[in-house]
């Protein structure tokens, strides 16, 4: 990873959701935010909270894990009360949470029931608005909300209702930018290329997607390195982004800009196989 200036986020206090293991994008954000001078708090809940606590112990400065199920209103109320009781607000928060039931992804789009589609929407998109509603009052001097995204401008094979939820997340981000700008709170998303996170590891088709991305991204792409994504999040937390809101910052090696992958002769490389098969995407952004 590239070095980070300790002054970039000096004095800032950040809340980071979505850390499960050291492979999580959110872990890379928390790690590099600490190296940039920020105080970082994590959230976790239920059976996965122990995983989050173990990951928290591997940060440069082991940190606290606060209870939060993003679909629980009482958890949000309790989290806000806990933070208020400490006598200091927040400067930023990362929304790095997404979930779709098994029948909401995988290619059976028209067969998905409302309950599963609604669960995907609530967890992956509405929770971003819930985060803003409960945490924005803690940002009395302004602040920055950042969410992790996966390109929702197109329909991906098998992505199904998670893709719909990511499109909703992008819409939520625009409305947060509209409503929070008057109190100097920014809202932005980072649309990441495929990263081998815990959420991606068990989903069929990830290797094909990552392989195609590596071959087609103009700048190249390393699905094992969340560092570039984390650095983009740090930029959006920093004062360097003070006039940016409602934006989607693509960190994907430039792949989003292409209508199709370059031919081997143009790219200067020869991909393995015939390169003709369609990738099967998955929820790789979280």
C-alpha positions as CSV (number, residue, x, y, z in Angstrom):
1,X,0.0,0.0,0.0
2,X,1.1,3.6,-0.6
3,X,2.0,5.7,2.4
4,X,-0.6,7.9,4.0
5,X,-0.1,11.3,5.6
6,X,-0.7,11.3,9.3
7,X,-2.1,14.8,9.0
8,X,-4.8,13.9,6.5
9,X,-7.5,13.0,9.1
10,X,-5.8,14.3,12.2
11,X,-8.3,15.0,15.0
12,X,-11.3,13.4,13.2
13,X,-13.5,10.8,14.8
14,X,-15.0,8.2,12.4
15,X,-17.5,5.4,12.7
16,X,-16.9,2.4,10.4
17,X,-19.5,-0.3,9.8
18,X,-19.0,-3.5,7.8
19,X,-15.8,-4.9,9.3
20,X,-15.9,-8.7,9.4
21,X,-12.3,-9.7,8.9
22,X,-8.9,-8.2,7.8
23,X,-10.0,-8.9,4.2
24,X,-13.0,-6.5,4.5
25,X,-12.8,-3.2,2.6
26,X,-14.0,-1.5,5.7
27,X,-11.0,-3.0,7.6
28,X,-8.7,-1.3,5.1
29,X,-10.6,1.9,5.6
30,X,-10.3,1.7,9.4
31,X,-6.6,0.8,9.2
32,X,-5.6,3.5,6.9
33,X,-7.8,6.1,8.7
34,X,-5.9,5.4,11.9
35,X,-2.6,5.8,10.0
36,X,-4.0,9.1,8.7
37,X,-4.5,10.3,12.3
38,X,-8.2,9.6,12.9
39,X,-9.9,8.0,15.9
40,X,-11.9,5.0,14.6
41,X,-14.9,3.2,16.2
42,X,-16.3,0.0,14.6
43,X,-19.8,-1.5,14.8
44,X,-20.8,-5.2,14.8
45,X,-23.7,-7.3,15.9
46,X,-25.0,-10.8,16.6
47,X,-22.9,-13.9,15.7
48,X,-20.5,-11.9,13.6
49,X,-19.6,-9.4,16.3
50,X,-16.8,-11.7,17.6
51,X,-15.3,-11.6,14.1
52,X,-15.4,-7.9,14.1
53,X,-13.8,-7.7,17.6
54,X,-11.0,-10.0,16.4
55,X,-10.4,-7.8,13.4
56,X,-10.5,-4.7,15.6
57,X,-7.6,-6.1,17.6
58,X,-5.5,-6.3,14.5
59,X,-5.7,-2.6,13.7
60,X,-2.7,-0.4,14.4
61,X,-4.6,0.9,17.4
62,X,-7.0,-1.8,18.7
63,X,-10.4,-0.1,18.9
64,X,-13.9,-0.5,20.4
65,X,-16.8,-2.3,18.7
66,X,-20.2,-0.9,19.3
67,X,-23.5,-2.9,18.9
68,X,-25.4,-2.1,15.7
69,X,-27.8,-4.1,13.5
70,X,-28.5,-1.6,10.8
71,X,-32.1,-2.9,10.4
72,X,-32.9,-2.3,14.1
73,X,-34.3,1.1,15.0
74,X,-33.6,0.5,18.7
75,X,-29.9,-0.2,17.9
76,X,-29.6,3.1,16.1
77,X,-31.2,4.9,19.0
78,X,-28.9,3.2,21.5
79,X,-25.8,3.9,19.3
80,X,-26.6,7.6,19.0
81,X,-27.2,7.8,22.8
82,X,-23.9,6.0,23.5
83,X,-21.9,8.4,21.3
84,X,-23.7,11.4,22.7
85,X,-22.9,10.3,26.3
86,X,-19.2,10.4,25.4
87,X,-19.3,14.2,25.0
88,X,-17.9,14.3,21.5
89,X,-19.5,14.0,18.1
90,X,-18.5,12.4,14.8
91,X,-16.7,13.8,11.7
92,X,-17.6,11.0,9.4
93,X,-19.2,7.5,9.0
94,X,-18.7,4.7,6.5
95,X,-21.7,2.7,5.3
96,X,-20.3,-0.7,4.3
97,X,-23.3,-3.0,4.8
98,X,-25.1,-5.0,2.1
99,X,-27.1,-8.2,2.1
100,X,-29.5,-10.1,-0.2
101,X,-31.2,-13.4,0.7
102,X,-30.1,-16.4,-1.4
103,X,-33.2,-16.3,-3.6
104,X,-32.7,-12.6,-4.4
105,X,-29.5,-13.2,-6.3
106,X,-28.3,-15.9,-8.7
107,X,-30.4,-15.4,-11.8
108,X,-34.0,-16.0,-10.9
109,X,-34.9,-12.3,-10.8
110,X,-38.6,-12.7,-11.6
111,X,-39.0,-15.5,-9.1
112,X,-37.9,-13.5,-6.1
113,X,-40.6,-12.8,-3.6
114,X,-41.3,-9.4,-2.2
115,X,-40.0,-10.2,1.3
116,X,-36.5,-11.1,0.0
117,X,-36.4,-8.1,-2.3
118,X,-37.5,-5.9,0.6
119,X,-34.8,-7.3,2.8
120,X,-32.1,-6.6,0.2
121,X,-33.4,-3.0,-0.1
122,X,-33.7,-2.4,3.6
123,X,-30.2,-3.7,4.5
124,X,-28.3,-2.4,1.5
125,X,-30.0,1.0,0.7
126,X,-32.5,2.2,3.3
127,X,-29.9,1.6,6.1
128,X,-27.8,4.4,4.5
129,X,-30.6,6.8,5.1
130,X,-31.0,5.4,8.7
131,X,-27.3,6.0,9.3
132,X,-27.7,9.6,8.1
133,X,-30.8,10.2,10.2
134,X,-29.2,9.1,13.4
135,X,-25.6,10.2,13.0
136,X,-25.9,13.5,11.2
137,X,-27.0,15.3,14.5
138,X,-23.7,14.2,15.9
139,X,-21.8,16.2,13.2
140,X,-22.4,19.7,14.5
141,X,-19.4,21.1,12.6
142,X,-20.3,19.3,9.4
143,X,-18.9,16.0,8.2
144,X,-18.8,13.3,5.6
145,X,-20.9,10.2,4.9
146,X,-19.4,7.6,2.6
147,X,-21.0,4.4,1.3
148,X,-19.5,1.5,-0.6
149,X,-21.2,0.8,-4.0
150,X,-21.0,-1.5,-7.0
151,X,-21.8,-0.1,-10.4
152,X,-25.6,0.0,-10.7
153,X,-25.7,1.8,-14.1
154,X,-26.1,-1.5,-15.9
155,X,-27.8,-4.9,-15.3
156,X,-25.3,-7.6,-14.3
157,X,-25.9,-11.4,-14.7
158,X,-27.0,-12.9,-11.4
159,X,-26.8,-9.7,-9.4
160,X,-30.6,-9.3,-9.5
161,X,-32.1,-7.6,-6.5
162,X,-28.7,-6.6,-5.1
163,X,-28.3,-4.6,-8.3
164,X,-31.7,-3.0,-7.7
165,X,-30.6,-2.2,-4.2
166,X,-27.4,-0.7,-5.3
167,X,-29.3,1.5,-7.7
168,X,-31.5,2.6,-4.8
169,X,-28.3,3.3,-2.7
170,X,-27.2,5.6,-5.4
171,X,-30.5,7.4,-5.3
172,X,-30.4,7.6,-1.5
173,X,-27.0,9.2,-1.8
174,X,-28.3,12.0,-4.0
175,X,-31.1,12.8,-1.7
176,X,-28.8,12.8,1.3
177,X,-26.6,15.3,-0.5
178,X,-29.6,17.5,-1.1
179,X,-30.9,17.4,2.4
180,X,-27.7,17.5,4.4
181,X,-25.8,20.1,2.5
182,X,-27.3,22.9,4.5
183,X,-25.6,21.6,7.6
184,X,-22.3,21.1,5.8
185,X,-22.5,17.3,5.7
186,X,-21.4,15.6,2.5
187,X,-22.7,12.3,1.1
188,X,-20.7,10.3,-1.5
189,X,-20.3,6.8,-2.7
190,X,-17.2,4.8,-3.8
191,X,-18.0,2.4,-6.5
192,X,-15.4,-0.3,-6.2
193,X,-14.2,-3.0,-8.6
194,X,-14.4,-6.6,-7.4
195,X,-12.4,-7.2,-4.2
196,X,-12.0,-10.6,-2.6
197,X,-13.9,-9.8,0.6
198,X,-15.7,-12.3,2.9
199,X,-18.9,-11.3,1.2
200,X,-17.5,-12.3,-2.2
201,X,-15.7,-15.5,-1.3
202,X,-18.7,-17.8,-1.2
203,X,-20.5,-16.5,-4.3
204,X,-20.2,-18.5,-7.6
205,X,-18.7,-16.5,-10.5
206,X,-16.4,-14.2,-8.5
207,X,-13.2,-15.5,-10.0
208,X,-14.6,-15.1,-13.5
209,X,-15.6,-11.5,-12.8
210,X,-12.4,-10.6,-11.1
211,X,-10.4,-12.2,-13.9
212,X,-12.2,-10.3,-16.6
213,X,-11.9,-7.1,-14.7
214,X,-8.1,-7.6,-14.4
215,X,-7.9,-8.0,-18.2
216,X,-10.3,-5.2,-19.2
217,X,-9.6,-2.3,-16.8
218,X,-7.4,0.2,-18.5
219,X,-5.3,0.7,-15.4
220,X,-5.4,-2.9,-14.5
221,X,-7.1,-4.3,-11.3
222,X,-5.9,-6.3,-8.3
223,X,-8.9,-8.0,-6.6
224,X,-6.7,-8.8,-3.6
225,X,-5.9,-5.1,-2.8
226,X,-8.5,-3.0,-1.1
227,X,-6.0,-0.2,-0.6
228,X,-7.1,2.0,-3.6
229,X,-10.7,1.8,-2.5
230,X,-9.8,2.7,1.1
231,X,-7.7,5.6,0.0
232,X,-10.6,7.0,-2.0
233,X,-12.8,6.8,1.1
234,X,-10.1,8.6,3.1
235,X,-10.1,11.4,0.5
236,X,-13.8,11.8,0.8
237,X,-13.5,11.9,4.6
238,X,-10.8,14.6,4.3
239,X,-11.2,18.3,3.9
240,X,-9.8,18.0,0.4
241,X,-13.3,16.9,-0.6
242,X,-15.1,19.7,1.2
243,X,-16.9,20.8,-2.0
244,X,-17.9,17.3,-3.2
245,X,-21.3,15.8,-2.4
246,X,-23.8,13.6,-4.2
247,X,-20.9,12.0,-6.1
248,X,-20.1,8.4,-7.1
249,X,-16.3,8.0,-7.2
250,X,-15.4,4.9,-9.3
251,X,-12.3,3.1,-8.1
252,X,-12.2,0.2,-10.6
253,X,-9.2,0.7,-12.7
254,X,-11.3,2.6,-15.3
255,X,-13.5,-0.4,-16.2
256,X,-16.8,1.5,-15.8
257,X,-15.8,3.9,-18.7
258,X,-15.6,1.1,-21.3
259,X,-18.4,-0.3,-23.4
260,X,-16.4,-3.5,-23.9
261,X,-13.0,-4.9,-23.1
262,X,-10.2,-3.9,-25.4
263,X,-9.0,-6.5,-27.9
264,X,-5.8,-8.2,-26.9
265,X,-3.9,-6.4,-29.7
266,X,-5.0,-3.0,-28.3
267,X,-4.3,-3.9,-24.7
268,X,-1.0,-5.4,-25.4
269,X,-1.8,-8.6,-23.5
270,X,-3.3,-11.9,-24.4
271,X,-5.9,-13.1,-21.9
272,X,-6.2,-16.8,-21.1
273,X,-8.9,-18.6,-23.0
274,X,-11.0,-17.0,-25.7
275,X,-12.4,-14.3,-23.4
276,X,-15.8,-14.8,-24.8
277,X,-17.7,-16.1,-21.7
278,X,-19.9,-13.7,-19.7
279,X,-18.8,-13.1,-16.1
280,X,-21.2,-13.9,-13.3
281,X,-21.1,-10.9,-10.8
282,X,-21.8,-10.9,-7.2
283,X,-22.0,-8.6,-4.2
284,X,-18.4,-7.8,-4.2
285,X,-18.3,-4.2,-3.1
286,X,-18.8,-5.0,0.6
